[in-house]
Amino acid sequence: MRTRRIASLASLATAMLIALPLPAAAPSPPDLNGVWSPVGGGARGEGAGQPLPLRPEAKQRHGAFNAIVSPTGDTPGGVCLGAGMPGMLMGGGGYPMEIIQRPQQITMIFELHGEVRRVYFGERNAPLADRVPGRSGYSSGRWDGNVLVIETSSLVEQLDQRTTPHSAEAVIVERYRVEGPDSQGRRVLVAEVTMTDPEFYTQPVVFTRRWTEVPGGHLLPYECNEELWIRRVEELAEKAGRKLP
């Protein structure tokens, strides 16, 4: 009798488990692999083409730097030096980028200046102490449903960013989503970008960037030389009788 009762209870428990609704499966991240071409010549949205909320000291330093290089039209790109972050997202004209997507890493290759970003996920991320500061910073990614979220820090101060100068303390958060199809049947990649930098700005700088998918697209090579740009800025400062800010 006891054995039958246990068996009945076990059958009831099994039936209840079967009747319970299964949890919804987590959405699979969209496939971003391939070549994407920018929509328009630059960034769109708040923070693009509008006065920057620069703090007075940062505005003065940025102006002093521009006073050295602007009269000649020199830019980092003129010596094939990449814009760094977030400039590489805001400019680029019609130059495309390629995305190579893996579970623990996304690589973004920008044709202009051959700039490369490596976005790491989870355990693939380097410890904070091992992250080397640079013009592109260090980018860590995660998926929020179908949205790719990238946070970039470990940047260096960049007064030579024409549209978005920033300090070494800047933090940039990008949120990518796929829309479309557009009028030509192509997917559209949209990035909402927010740069927070209390040392240079009184409020976050926000802008939007869009790309369209290029089926079967390829990038062309581009070469860069940072040392040449640094030497050129020093020459301009010497000719102008000024000191670098």
Helices and strands as residue ranges (DSSP letters): H 2-19, E 34-38, H 56-69, G 70-72, G 76-79, H 87-90, E 97-102, E 105-110, G 112-114, E 115-121, G 122-124, G 128-130, E 138-144, E 147-153, E 171-179, E 188-196, E 205-214, H 226-240
